[in-house]
Every structure is written in C-alpha cells, then in structure tokens.
Amino acid sequence: MTPTDRRSVADIAAFFDGARLTLARQLAGLRKSDLAQLLDMSPTAVAAWESGAKRPTAVTVARLALSLGVDPGFFAMRPDDVAALSATPHFRSLRSTTQLARDQAFAYGQLAVDIATSLEKHVECPEPDVPSFSVPIDNNGEDAGGPDANIPEQAAQHVRNLWRMGTGPAPHLVRLLENHGVLVVFSPPQTASVDAYSFDSRLRPVVVLNPVKHDYYRQRFDVAHELGHLVMHTDAEPGGRTVEDQANRFAAEFLMPGAKIRDELPKTMNAAAWQSLARCKEHWGTSIQALLYRARRLGALTEVSYRNAMATLTSRGWRRSEPGLITVLEQPSMLPRALELLAAEGIAEYHLLDQCRVPAHLFRTVTSRRPLPGPPNTALHDTALHGTHASPVTSLFR
C-alpha cells in the first residue's frame, strides 16, 4: 500500500458508515460472527462498527475491504442511507430460503438502488409513479359479497386506468414499470435460489428478477405479481399466504382483465380448448398455467376441470417448460440506456465505477439488459448455504 493509499484509507476511516459495512457483509452472505472470524476479532467489535458505536481503524478498514471483496471507498458515507430508506422486501416463500440468502438478495437490491442513485447525478430517469391502493390482509375476500371481495382486482384495474392501458393485453411490462419510475434489474446467478422479489426504497421502488427463469410468459407474471406488492402491500408483513394470493390475483387481473378475457377462456377441457389456450397465451403474453388459474378464478372452469387440466400439463412436462413462440425475455433499459448516454458524453464505465465504489461485476450485473453468466462456482456463498466458514473472496465478488 502506497502512502497515498494509506492516507485515502485513513480518510475513509474518519467517515466510515456502519450501514455500508452491514451491506457489504450481507452481500457476502456472512454473519457478524463469520466476518469476525475472518478478521480474528470479536463479533462484538463487528456489531459496534455496524451500529456506529465505534469506528474501525484505517488498518481494520483495509482488512474489512479485503475480506469482503470491496474497495475501501465502499464504506464511505453516502448522501442517503439506502438501507434505512428501504422497506422489507416481498419474497415469495420465507420457508424455502435461509435468512442469510434473503439478506444477501436484499443487499443486492439495495446496491442496485445505490448504483441507480449515483447514475442519476448525471442522467434524468423517470420519476417514481406507482399508485398506492391499500388492500386489507385480514380478509382475503373469498366470501362472495364480503367487504374485501375483489379488492386486489380493483387495485389492478385502478393501475391500468391510471396508466391508460386500455382493456387489451399489457405491453412490454418491464418497460412499462421503468417508464413509471420502477427500477427493474436481474439478480446475479448466485442468488437464483431466491425468486423474483420487490421492495420500496423511498428513493425508487425496485423489482429484482430471477436470472435463470428463461420464460418470457412466466417472467411477465412475476413482474405483475411484484407490481401488485408495490401497489397494495407497502405496510403488509411479507411472505404470508394471503399477501401472496392477493399479488397473484392482482397480476391475473392486470395481465388478463376479467371483463375482456372471460369469453375467450374455455368452459370445458377438450382438444379445442387447448388450441384456444395456445392462442390466448400468445395474445395476452401469459402462460397456459396462468390462463387456467384465471379461468378457475372467473368461474369459467370448474375445480375438477382445472385440476384435470393441471394434471395434463404435468404429464406433458409443461409445468416446468411450456411451448411458446417468444423465447427472449423482456429486458430492462433504464440503467443500460443511462450508461449509453453517458458513454456518448465521454463518461466511461471506469469513471462511474470510481464514483460508485462498488465491485465491477455487480455494477455490470445491475446495469445489464440481460442476465449475466455466473462465475465457475455459481452456488451461493458457503456460509449462506451451509453456515460454514468461508474464504474472504465471496461468490458475489468473483
């Protein structure tokens, strides 16, 4: 380390932000005790640095950066504390992933907001414009005529009306959300065990898409599902069955308005019905599974017919991979376009990396139009998967 480097690290130590250490640790998939072990220090010391009760020395800042695979400047104070401004994310299932994996995924989403905020110092992005439509979660409206009947569907209709979408198929959904100020990014392949998720950062609402679900039709439902959370569940506890069911109902109405699609759905399942579903799939841009779900919900199909149809999907292998004409995913453009505009003005990627102080691989993942291929070892950090001690260079930073 040169004398200049030492002075730089000393300056960072003077303006060290404990929240940034928490973010880096969670990105690495480490517990406080894991990081303490890497440093040969106590978990109490790590907790004190993260809480702001104490500041690490310049030497310790350098060791933290090396252990977590970030530039020391990553720990410097920012104008906004993204973590403090971020609401709890909506994950699909809290049982199928570990808390460490969820923390790692959430940290990546916060990093995406951090990068977007940094780029917005140079380019103008659409202002957030996601309406709020509160939906009670103590009554899911299953009883016909109940006080909360069809409220998720009403929320979807409300958004379609505000965004002047008409009654036909929804357009490019990722572009639609970006035009209304939502940051949409793909997560790294290493976090593929966590499905699509969303959260409101108060700087910009965020949707993070699964990078390995290479299905145009299912991805559109994912995007609409996460939009439902952003619209309806700003204060709801994430992960519950009712909350997830409401988001599914919102997505179904948002993509396939009942008043328009009802007459297009099959009433009985036969050869002609499957042909009709195939046409609807391409017209509405939704999977056959989603169309069957919609047909049952709208009463076009009986429960028995629906279950038989789903059994047929299973026997044909379509529950995992349906046939369809479109094979290219909808791609984000807000941040990729920002990079193109800045490059045209002579602001190169290395200038932005120096400003953001984030690992180059993650910067490129956040700002990419498509999922990037993972490194040779695409599993989550060993600590996140097994709770074991792992090397300082973690999977997200390889």
C-alpha positions, 0 to 999 in steps of 0.5 A, spaced: 500 500 500 502 506 497 502 512 502 497 515 498 493 509 499 494 509 506 492 516 507 485 515 502 484 509 507 485 513 513 480 518 510 475 513 509 476 511 516 474 518 519 467 517 515 466 510 515 458 508 515 456 502 519 450 501 514 455 500 508 459 495 512 452 491 514 451 491 506 457 489 504 457 483 509 450 481 507 452 481 500 457 476 502 452 472 505 456 472 512 454 473 519 457 478 524 460 472 527 463 469 520 466 476 518 469 476 525 472 470 524 475 472 518 478 478 521 480 474 528 476 479 532 470 479 536 463 479 533 462 484 538 467 489 535 463 487 528 456 489 531 459 496 534 462 498 527 455 496 524 451 500 529 456 506 529 458 505 536 465 505 534 469 506 528 474 501 525 481 503 524 484 505 517 488 498 518 481 494 520 478 498 514 483 495 509 482 488 512 474 489 512 475 491 504 479 485 503 475 480 506 469 482 503 471 483 496 470 491 496 474 497 495 475 501 501 471 507 498 465 502 499 464 504 506 464 511 505 458 515 507 453 516 502 448 522 501 442 517 503 442 511 507 439 506 502 438 501 507 434 505 512 430 508 506 428 501 504 422 497 506 422 489 507 422 486 501 416 481 498 419 474 497 415 469 495 416 463 500 420 465 507 420 457 508 424 455 502 430 460 503 435 461 509 435 468 512 442 469 510 440 468 502 434 473 503 439 478 506 444 477 501 438 478 495 436 484 499 443 487 499 443 486 492 437 490 491 439 495 495 446 496 491 442 496 485 438 502 488 445 505 490 448 504 483 441 507 480 442 513 485 449 515 483 447 514 475 442 519 476 447 525 478 448 525 471 442 522 467 434 524 468 430 517 469 423 517 470 420 519 476 417 514 481 409 513 479 406 507 482 399 508 485 398 506 492 391 502 493 391 499 500 388 492 500 386 489 507 390 482 509 385 480 514 380 478 509 382 475 503 375 476 500 373 469 498 366 470 501 362 472 495 359 479 497 364 480 503 367 487 504 374 485 501 371 481 495 375 483 489 379 488 492 386 486 489 382 486 482 380 493 483 387 495 485 389 492 478 384 495 474 385 502 478 393 501 475 391 500 468 386 506 468 391 510 471 396 508 466 391 508 460 392 501 458 386 500 455 382 493 456 387 489 451 393 485 453 399 489 457 405 491 453 412 490 454 411 490 462 418 491 464 418 497 460 412 499 462 414 499 470 421 503 468 417 508 464 413 509 471 419 510 475 420 502 477 427 500 477 427 493 474 434 489 474 436 481 474 439 478 480 446 475 479 446 467 478 448 466 485 442 468 488 437 464 483 435 460 489 431 466 491 425 468 486 423 474 483 422 479 489 420 487 490 421 492 495 420 500 496 426 504 497 423 511 498 428 513 493 425 508 487 421 502 488 425 496 485 423 489 482 429 484 482 428 478 477 430 471 477 436 470 472 435 463 470 427 463 469 428 463 461 420 464 460 418 470 457 410 468 459 412 466 466 417 472 467 411 477 465 407 474 471 412 475 476 413 482 474 405 483 475 405 479 481 411 484 484 407 490 481 401 488 485 406 488 492 408 495 490 401 497 489 397 494 495 402 491 500 407 497 502 405 496 510 403 488 509 408 483 513 411 479 507 411 472 505 404 470 508 399 466 504 394 471 503 399 477 501 401 472 496 394 470 493 392 477 493 399 479 488 397 473 484 390 475 483 392 482 482 397 480 476 391 475 473 387 481 473 392 486 470 395 481 465 388 478 463 382 483 465 376 479 467 371 483 463 375 482 456 378 475 457 372 471 460 369 469 453 375 467 450 377 462 456 374 455 455 368 452 459 370 445 458 377 441 457 377 438 450 382 438 444 379 445 442 380 448 448 387 447 448 388 450 441 384 456 444 389 456 450 395 456 445 392 462 442 390 466 448 397 465 451 400 468 445 395 474 445 395 476 452 403 474 453 401 469 459 402 462 460 397 456 459 398 455 467 396 462 468 390 462 463 387 456 467 388 459 474 384 465 471 379 461 468 378 457 475 378 464 478 372 467 473 368 461 474 369 459 467 372 452 469 370 448 474 375 445 480 375 438 477 376 441 470 382 445 472 385 440 476 384 435 470 387 440 466 393 441 471 394 434 471 395 434 463 400 439 463 404 435 468 404 429 464 406 433 458 412 436 462 409 443 461 409 445 468 416 446 468 417 448 460 411 450 456 411 451 448 411 458 446 413 462 440 417 468 444 423 465 447 427 472 449 425 475 455 423 482 456 429 486 458 430 492 462 433 499 459 433 504 464 440 503 467 443 500 460 440 506 456 443 511 462 450 508 461 449 509 453 448 516 454 453 517 458 458 513 454 456 518 448 458 524 453 465 521 454 463 518 461 466 511 461 464 505 465 471 506 469 469 513 471 462 511 474 465 505 477 470 510 481 464 514 483 460 508 485 465 504 489 462 498 488 465 491 485 465 491 477 461 485 476 455 487 480 455 494 477 455 490 470 450 485 473 445 491 475 446 495 469 445 489 464 439 488 459 440 481 460 442 476 465 449 475 466 453 468 466 455 466 473 462 465 475 465 457 475 462 456 482 455 459 481 452 456 488 451 461 493 456 463 498 458 457 503 456 460 509 449 462 506 448 455 504 451 451 509 453 456 515 460 454 514 466 458 514 468 461 508 474 464 504 474 472 504 473 472 496 465 471 496 461 468 490 458 475 489 465 478 488 468 473 483 
